[in-house]
Amino acid sequence: MAQQTLNKKIFSEEYCDKEIQPQEHMYEPRPHDHEEDCCCDCCQEEEESMHECEEDCCCDGCQEEESMHEYEEHSCCGHNEDKCQHKESLKINYENNNAFKNVPKQVYIVENIDCANCAAKIERKIQQLPQVDFANLTFATKQLQLVTNIDEDILPIIQEVCSSVQSEVVVTKREKRPSRQVKKQIDIFRENKRDFLEIVIGAIFFIGGSMTKSVNGYLSLVLYLIGYIILGGKVLLTAAKNLVKGQVFDENFLMSIATLGALVIREYPEAVGVMLFYRVGELFEEIAVARSRSQIMDAVDMRPEVVNKVNDDKTVEIPAEDAMIGDLLLVRPGDRVPLDGMVMEGESRIDTSPVTGEPIPVAVKTGDSVTSGCVNTSGLLKIRVEKVLEDSMVTRILDSVENAAAGKPKIDRFITRFSRVYTPFVVILAAATAIIPSLITGNWNYWVYTALTFLVISCPCALVLSVPLAFFSGIGAGSKRGILFKGGVAIEALEGVKAIVMDKTGTITQGNFAVQEAMPEAGMTKEQLFALAGSCEMTSTHPIANSIVTAAREENIQLKQPVSVEEISGRGIKAELEEGTALCGNRNLMEAYQVDLSGYEDTTYGTEVLLALNGVYVGRLVIADAIKKEAKSAVMQLKQMGVVTAMLTGDAERSADSVARETGIDEVHAKLLPDDKVEELKKIRTSHGSVMFVGDGINDAPVLAGADVGAAMGSGADAAIEAADVVFMTSSVAAIPQSLKIARTTAVISKQNVVFALTIKILVMLLGLAGLANMWMAVFADTGVAMLCILNSVRILYKKI
């Protein structure tokens, strides 16, 4: 999404001691776009090249202009370090910042975060640190990615910031080596033993209080209070700690005020019951998130903990990260290939589905390359390590998913901003509901109770959690099928694509030459034609010659060594065989030797190799890059999804038109240079809207970068894969409609979550004002809705796509 991504500069140097001329400024003032829901008043005015915004303005665009303005002043202030009043380090942090895409990041694991809203608070505080240039905390993976401008260890500072938001949070540096502790199955009862006990014991006292209510009011009250203390003690203590830190709109504080208020107005069953179901909901929510996270990460984290190294015919088990390039590893049947390597001994069939999603095992033998993460299904293999653990495919897949989860799509950024306004608004509404109508009507109990239901609803966790979890699940669903999305932004952009443009060679076709048809003449048989052509071409290294020899051998045809061979540049080959003088090449070769071609008609596609024996034309072979067998059905699926398909290629029009006819592609643009492809892409975007381009070559990198969504085949060039937003590990055309289905399903689920959560919360608030809702309904609108949103988010992992 190079077209959409903002190309931000990061100012993290001291400029006062540098001589910077005004005309050398890194930024030029320019207008910027604002989202419709921007809260900044100045953004509602007509676009200007520069305008002033408050420091806490929520609009990223305004922050950009403000920082640019500050830099302009700073760079012109005389460069006197003593007099300069501006910051020493000026930087811009954006949630969708692409400037740090290729910058090495420090990665930390942040444990014990209560909710996604708390994660967002921690991220904002860390971003404000002067030592930090970039920070991104992903609740779904519990990972904090940092770019710092200091050499010393920043962990103590990060821990202090996290503890200031939530005291139970523990931050640790992520280890590169796979951990058995991370991979073990989650023991729900052991890890949440205290919560389970408190809920069970508290529930017993709650039931006891309800049963004795009509018999003994005092006993019932005592049971209710004991139950409340057991259930709410943890919540009240956390609320008190957070209140000291100034966190008034903390979920624990709001729930404490709501339930304590219920006790004050003598709604004892409501107070205890709401606290009980709040604790149950929070526990189930934590378990659901943990299990979802575990399922997704287990599917993509295929890194081995140990490998079997062969030393002098002895096998030694060593940590995977200790294996070096050139080491010989033993891979038994049923084992995963631990590291990328080459088979040195043995034959087997490899199940590549964990990496590519392809269900059919692939045969491998000595000399073949094998990819880590694939499963050895039959024979014993010895492989030579070609890439260490850090560079192998299993680590690249894991890093790709983790980095993708850190990318925040537009809807996620909107919900994060919305939640910062939503909670204060509902709390203020609750206060107004408790005071104003009560002063007018004198019915304090009724209106205070209604206000308490608002407080229970005011937590935005269901909103803040559901969207990133939906996109994280979409990323996980893609990785299980061999589709790597480089961020939720890629999924969001792909969902809106109107046209899909594909390169021909290597994308729609297999990327290698093959004989498509043999057309003998003059009494020749197909076998004789192959024998003649194969014998002529067997000494050549040209790709077309190789395809002819390969086809002849696949037909089990015996080839004869020519007596002599003469290669005629740009035309073909003249060979002396036992049968006589043979010509094998193009029409120019035949005409040069005055071969009669009166019966020849050029009606086929691809490259034609004409053959003549002793001056007589005897037939031709049609050589072409074979179309992938799934290409036609994939294009048909795209059409059924309402997407326009187009093909850009540097090949001749005849060949391109033939491929388009066979696959059903709508538009064809042939004989294009790389720069021409970029221009054609712009025209297609103008005609149809948002465009996805799929390619695999080095020359496709500019087009990939210029598309709204760039996708690369996993078998393609590294430059193409690097420039792409989506990578198809299978290199199958079928992955294109599949990726679009995943993107659309993910977008639908995230929107369903937002609409459902907001609808239920607003509905309960309206029912509360009408006197038809109680605190039981309110707690469902909070934790119950969050649970349903979580379950809805992860269903894409099990959905057939």
N, C-alpha and C positions, 0 to 999 in steps of 0.2 A: 504494500500500500504506500509505495513511495510517493505517489501523487498526493495522498491524504496526510501523510505523516508530516508533522511540523519539524522543520530542520532547525532545531534550537542550538544556540551556542551556550556553552557553560563557562561562566566567568568565575574562576576559582584561583586567580593569581593576584598578587599585589601589583597594582598598576602605578602606584605613586612614584616608584623608583624607575619607571620606564618612560622613555620618550615616545609618546603616541601622538601623532598629528591628527587633527580633526578629520581630515579627508581619509584617514586610514581606519576609521571606525568600522568595527566588525558588523555593526547593525546599521541599517538605514530605516528611519521611521516609515511605517507603512500601516494602512488600515488593517483591521483584523475582524474576523467573523465572530459572532456571539450566538450561543444557543438561545432558543426562544425563552427558556425558563431562567435565564440569567437574572440574578438578584441585584445587579449593579445598575443604578439609575442612569449613570452616564452612558451605559451601553445602549440605552433606548434612543439616544440622540442619533443624528446622522453621523455616518462614519467620518472620522477625522484622522489626520496622520498622527496626532498625539493628543491625549487627554489625560486628566488627572483622575486617579481612583484612590479610594481609601485602602490602607494597607491590608485590612482584613477582607477585602472584596473577594467574593467566591469565584469570580470569573477568571479563568486561566488566561484568556486573551488580554484582559485589562492588566493582569499581573505582568504579562509579557511587555506591554507597552510601558508600564511604570518602571520596570527594571531596565528597559532600554533607555528611558529618559534619565534614570539615575546614572547609568553608565556614561551617557553622553556628557552629563555634567562632570562626572568623576574624571573622565579622560581629558577634560579641558581645564581642570582646576589648578594647573600650574605644576602638578606633580611634586608638590612639596609635602613630604610625608608628615611633617610636624603640623602643618596647617590644614591638611585635608580632613574634612569632616565626614567624608563618605566611608562606606564599609571597605575593609581591606579585601574582602572576598565577596564578590557578587555572583550569584548563581540563580538559576531558575529550575525548580523541580516540577515536573509534570508527570501525572500518573500514566500518560501514554507517551512519555518521552522516548524518542528513538535515538537520541544523542548518545545514550549509554548502552546501545544495543550490543556493541562489540567490545565494551570496556570490561575487563575482569572485575568480578564482584566478589565481595566477601559474603558468605552464606551462613546464617545462624538459624538454629531451631528454637522457636519460642513456644514453650509448653505452658499449659494451664490457662490459656486465654478463655474467658467465659463465653464470648460471643464475637460475631463479626464486627459489631459496633465498637467493642473494646479494641479490636485489632485496628480499626480505622483511627481511633483516638491515639493509639500508640504510634502508628505510622506518621500521623501529623506532628506529634511531638518530636519524633526522631528527625524528621525532615527539617525541623527548626534548629537543630544543633549546628553550630558553626563548623564542626569537624566533618559534617556529612554533606556530600554533594548530591547524593541520590539515595532514596530509601523506598523500599516496596515490601510491605508485609502482607502475605497471602494467608488468610485464615484457613482456606481449604487444605493447604499443605503445611501450615505452621512454619513457613520459611520466611525469613527476613533477608532480603538482598540489599547490600550496602555498597556504595562507592564513597570512600573517605579521602580526605586530603591530608591525613597525618600518618606517620609511620608506626607510632606506638599502638598498643592494643587498645581497641575502643570498646571491648566487651564490658568492662566495669561501668562505663558511661551509659551504654545501652541498657544494661541491667537496671541501673538507677532510674532511667526514664521509664522503663516498663513497670517497675515497682511503684512508681509514682501514680500510675494509672490503675494498676491491679497488683496488689502485694504478693499474690501467689505465683505470679509469672516467673518462670525460670528460663534464662537464655543461655544456650550453649553453642559453641562453634560446631558446625556440621562436619562430621568426619567423612573423608573420601572413601574409606573402606566400608563395604557392606557390613551391617550389624545384625547379628542373630536376634538381638533384642527388638530391633525395628521390625524384622520380618516375622516374628512369632505371632501366633493367633492371639487376638485380644481376649483376655479373660475378663468378661464384663463384671462378674460378681466380685472378683478379687480387687480390681482397680476402683470399683465404686462401692466397696463393702460398707463404708461408713454411711454413705448416702442411702443405701438400701435399708440399713438398720434403722436410721432415723425416720425414714418414710414409713416403714412397717410399724415401729413402736408408736410414732405419732398418729398413724391411722387407727391403731387400737384405741388410743385415748379419745380420738375424735368420734369413733363409733360408740365408745362408752358414754361420752358426753351426750350424744344424740339419743341413746337408749334411756338414759336416766333423766332426761330433761323434764318429762311429765311426772316423774316420781319424786325426785329430790333436786330442786333448782340449785342449791348450794353445791351439792356433789357434782352436778352437771357442769357448773361453772369452773370448779377446781379441775375437773378432767379436761375441759376445753383449754384452760390456761396452761396446764402441763403439756398438753398436746401441741399448743401453739409455741411454747418455749422450745420443745424438742425439734419441731419442724422449722421454726423461724429463727432459732438462735444463730445459725450460720449466716442467714440472710441479714439479720439485724446487725451482727458484728461487722460484716463486710460493708454494709451501708454506713456504719459509724466511721470506719476507717476511710472510706471514700469521701465522706462528707468533710472530714478534716482536710482532705486534699483539694476541696473545693468542687467536687463532682456532684452537683446538685441533681442533675438529670441522669444519675446512675440508675440502672434497672433495679438493683437491690434496694436503693433508697426509696424509689417510687413504690415498690411492692411493700416495703416496710410501712410507709406512710398510709398506704391504702388499707392494709390489714389492721394497723394500730387504730386508724380512724374508725374501722368497723367495730373494734372492741370498745372504743369510746362511746359510740352510739348504741352499744349493747347488741350488736349483731354478731354474737359469739360464733354460731355455726358458720356464718359467712367468712369470718376472719380466719378461723382454723381451716375450714374447707378450701378456701382460696389458696392459702399457704401450702396446704397438702398437695393440691393439684398443680400448683406452680412448681413445687419441688419435683413432682412426678414428671411433669412436662419437660423441665430442664434436664432431668436425668435421661429421659428417653431421647431428647434432642441431642445431648452429648454423645449418647451411644450411637444414634443414627449417623451423626456426622463422622464419628470415629470409624464406624464400619464402612461408610461410603468412602472415606479417605483411604482406608486400608485396602478395600477392594480395587480401587483405581490404581493405587501405588503398587500393589502386589502384581497387577497385570502388566505394569510397565517396568518395574524394577526387577530385571532378570540378572543382575550382577551376581557372579558367583562369590561365595565367601572363601572357598579354597579351590585349588586346582591340583591335578595329579601330574607332577613333573617326572619325566623319565630321565634317570641318571644311571648310565652304565647298566642298562637292562633292569634297573631297580626303580620302583615307583615311590616317590616321596610326596606326601601331601604338604603343600605350602600355601600361605595366604595368596589370594588372587593378585593383590597389588604388588607382590614380590616377583611375579613372573615377568621376565624380560624378553625383548625381541630376540628371536633365535632359539628360545627354549623349546624343548620337545614335550608336548603334553599328551597324556593318554585320555581318550574319550570313549567310555564304555557305552554299550547299547542302553538307551533310556536316559543317558545323561545329556544335559545341555552342552552345546559347544561353548566353552567358557570365555574364550577370547578370539578375536578375528585372527585367522591364520590360514595355512595351506596344508592340505593333506599330504603327508610324507609316506604313509604306509596304511594300507587297508582300503576296503571299499564298503560303502553303506548307502542308505537312503536317508536324507535329511528332511525332517519336517520343518519347513520355514514359516509355518503359520503364526508362531508367536511374534515374528518380526514383520512379515509381509502380509499376513492374513490369507495367503494362498494355501488351500487345504491339501493339495497334491504333493507328496514327498518328492524330493529331487535326488537323483542318483549322483553320488560323488565318488571320485577315485583319486589315486595319486596324482598330484599336480593341480588339483582343483582347489579353488579358494572356498572357505567356509566362513560364515558370519556368526558371531557370538549371539546367543539367545536361541538359535535353532536347536532342535532336538535330534540326536542321533538315534534312529529307530531300529537299526539292525546290527551291522558289523562293528568290529573293534577298529578304532581309528587312532593314528598317531598324527598330531598336527604340529606344525612349526608356528610359533607365535609371530604374527606380522605386526600386531598393534598391542600395546600395553593396555591394562584395564581402563585407564583414564581416557584413552583414545578409541576404544573398541565400540562397536555398535550398541551394546547393551547400555553403556554409560551415555552415549550420545542420545539415545531414545529417552532415557530418564531425565537428562538435562533439558532436553527439548520440551518435555511435558511440564517439568517444574518451571522453566522459564515462561512457557506458554500460560501457565496458571497465574503468573505474576502480571500478565498483560490485562489491563482492565478495559472492557468495552464501554461504549458510550452510555448504555443503560445502567451499568454498574456505577459509573461516575455520577450519573444523575441521582441514583438512589442514595449514594453516600452523601451528596449535598442535601438531598431532600430530608434525610433522617436528621440532619443537624437543625433543621427548621421544624420538623414534624413534632418532636418530643417537647420542646419548649412551648410550641403552640397549643398542644393538647393539655399540658400542665396549666398554662394560663387560662385555657378554656375551663378546666376543672375548677380552678380557684374562682373564676367568675361565676360558674354554675353554683358553687357552694355558697357564695356570699350574696350576689345580687338578688336572685329569686327569694332567698331566705329572708332578706330584709324586707322584701315586698309582701311576701305571704306569711312570714313567721313560721313556716314549716321547715325548720332547720334539719330535722332528721332525714326527711325525704330528699332534699337537695344536696345535703352532704353525702348521702349514700350514692346519689347519682354521680356526684363529683368523684367519689372513690372508684366507681367503675371506669371513669375516664382515666384515672391514674394507672389502673391496671393495663389499660389498652395502650398507654402512651409509649411503651417500649418499642423501638423500631426493629428489634432483632430479626423478626420474621422477614422483613423487607431486606435488610442489609445482608442477611445470610443466604437467602434463596437464590438471588441472581448470580453471585460468583460461584455458588455450588452447582448451579445448572450449567454454567459454562465450563467449569472444571470437569463435570460429568461428560459433557460433550467432547472435551479434549481427550478424556479417558476412553470414551466410546470410539473415537477416531483412531487412537493409538492401538487399540485391540484389533482394528481392521487394517493396520498398516498405513494409516493416514495421520501424519503429524501436523497439527495446527500450531503455528507459532504465535499463539495468544488468542484470548477471547476476542480481540479486535479483528482478527482474521475471520473468525466464525461469524461475527456480526456483519462484516463487510460482505462475506460470501453469501449470506442469507439474502442480501438485496441485489445480487447479480442478475442482470437481464440478458446478458450475452456471454457465451463462453467461446473463446478464440483459442484454437490449438495449432501448434506447429505440426508439420506432417511427419518428418523423419524422426523416428524414435519415440514419438508420442502416439500418433495414429497407426504408424507402421512400426515394424520390429526393429528398424535401424540397421538391417544388414541385407545384402543382396541375395536373391534366391532365384532359381530358374522357375518361372511361373508356367511356361508352356513350351512344348517342343512341336514344331510344325514341319515335318519332313516333306520333300518334293522329289520328283524324278525317280520314283520307285524306291526311295530310301525308307527304311523302317525307323521308328522312334529310337530303338536301341542302336542302330547303325549311326544315326545322327549324333547321339550322345557319345558314342565311341570315337567318332571323327572329331567332334569338338573337344572332348576331353583330352585326346592325344595331342591335339594342337596346343592346348592351353596348359598342359601339366607342368611345364617348366616356368610359367609366368607367375609373378607374385601380385598381379593386379587383382583387386577385389572381385571384379566381374569374372576373371579367369578362375579364381578360387571357387566362386559359386558354381561354375560349370563343372569343374573337376569334382566338387562335392556331390553335385546332383548325379553325375555319372556313376560315382562309387556307391551312392545310395541305391541306384538301380542295379547294383552288382555287375557292372559292365567292366570287362577287362580292358584296360588302357595300354596302348603300345607306345614304347619310347620312340619319338620321332628320330629320323636319321639326321635331320638338321632343322633348325628353327631360325627364322628371321623376323624380328619385331619391327614393324613399320609404324613409326610414331604417328599417333593420332588416327590410325586406320585399323590396325589389327595385326594378325600374324600370318606369315607364309611358312608352311611346314612341309618337309619332304617325308612322306610315310611310305609304307610298303605298297599301299593302294595307289600311290601317285602323289601329285602336288595338291596340297590342300590350302585353301584360303579360309580364314576365320576372322571376321571383323565387320566393319560397317559398310554402308553402301558405297562410300568413296573408294574403299579397297576393291570392291567388286568392279566398279567402273574403271579403276586404274588398270586392272588386268582384263578389261573388256569382256567381263562375264555377262551373259544375256540375262537381264532381269525383267523381261517383258511380262512374265507371269506373276511378278511380285507386286503386292499391294501393301502399303504401309497403313494398316488399319488397327494395329494393337497399341496398347499403352506400354510404358516402360522403355527400357533399352533393348534394341534388337541386335542380335549377333547373327549375321548372315554367313552361310557356309557354301563353299564351292569345291568340287573335286575334279581335277583335270579340266578346269575351265567351264564346268557345268554347274549351275546353281542347283543345290540339293536340299535346301531348307533353311530354317532359321530357329533360333532360340529366343524367347522373350525373357529378359532379366528384369526383375523389379524388386523393390523393397516390399516384402510381404505385409499386407494389412493385418493388424492384430485381430484375432478371431472374435474378440468381444467388442470391437469398435462399433459395429453396426447397431448392436443392441444397446450400447451405451449412448450413442447419439439419439436413438429412438426414445430412450428414457428421458434424456434432456429435453427433447421436444415435447414429450408428454407433461413435463414439469413447466412448460411455458417459456423455455429458454431458447434464444436464437443461437445457432451454432455457426461458426465460421472457421476457415483454415487459412493460415498464412504460411507460405513456403517459398523457398528460393528456387524450387524445381520448375520445370517447364509446365506450361499450361495444360498440355495434353495429359501428362502424368497426374497433375493435381486434379484435373476435372474427372479423371477416371476414378481416383480415390474418393472424391466427393460423391460421385454417383453411386459407388458401391456401398458407402457408409451412410449416405443420406444427409450429408452436411449441407446447410442452407447456402452459405456464401463461400466463394473461393477467391483468394488473392495470390497469384503466382508470380514467379520470377522477381522476388523481392530481396533486396539487400537488407541487412540488419536495421539500418536507419529507415528504410522504406516501411519495415514492419511497424516501427513506432508510429509513423505517420498514419498508416492504415488503421492501427489500433485507435488512434484519436478519432478517425472518421467513424469507426464502428461505435465508439462511445457516444459520439454526437447523434448518431442515428437511432441507437437502441437503449442507451443508458449505461449503467455500471457494468464494467467488463472484467471477466476473469481470463487470464492468459495462461495456457499450459504449454510448457516447453521442456527441453532437456539439454540443449547445447550451450556452449560458451557464448555463442552469438545471440542466444535468447536472453541473456542477462539484462540488457537494456530494456527489452520489451516487458520482461517480468517486473522490473522496477517501475515501469511506467503504467502498469495496469492497476486497476482498483484492488484486485487480488491477483497475486502471482503464484502459480503452482508449478512445481518441478517434479519430474519423474526421478525416483530414487536412484535409478541406474545412470542418470545424466551427469553432466559435468559439475564439479564442485562449485564453480562460479554461479551456475543456474540455481543450485540448491541453496546457496548462501543468499541469493537475491530473492528467493521465493518466500511467500507467507504460508504456503501449504506444501508439504512434501508427500508424494505418493510412493511409499516404500515398495509397493508391488510393481510399479511401472505399468500397471494395467489401466486401460481406458475406463474400465468399469468403476474404478475408484473415483472418477470425476462426478458422476451422478450420485454416488454414495456419499461423497463429501458434502454435496449440496443438500442431500436429505438430512444429514447429521446437523448441518448448520441451520437449516430451517426448523428442524425439530427442537434444537436447543433454543433458538430464538422464541419459538412458540411457548416452550415450557417456562422460560424466564419471564415472558410477558404474562402468562397465566398466573405465575406466582405473585407478581406485582399486583395485578388486577384483583386476584382472589384475596390477598392479604388486605389491601386497601378497602375493598368492598365490605369484607366482614367487619373490619374495625369501624368504618363509617356507619355501617348498619347497626352495630351494637351501640354506638354513641347516640344515634337517632332514636333507637328503641329505649335507651336509657333516659333521654330527655322526655320521652312519652310515658315513662314509668313502666315500660314493658320488659326491660332488661335488668338483670341482677349481676352480682360480681362473679357468679359461676360462668355466665355467658362471657363476661369480660376476660376471665382467665383463659377460656377457650380461644377467644379472639387473639390472645397473646401467644401462649405456649402451644395451644392446639393447632393454630394456624401455622406456626413455625414448623411443627412436626409434619403436617400435611404438605407444606412446601418442600421440605427436605425429601420426603418420599416421592413427590412429584419430580423433583430435580434428578434423582438417581435412576428413574425408570428408563431413561435413555440407554443405560448400560445393558438392560435386558430386552430392549425393544428390537424387533427384527427390522433391519434396515437394508 
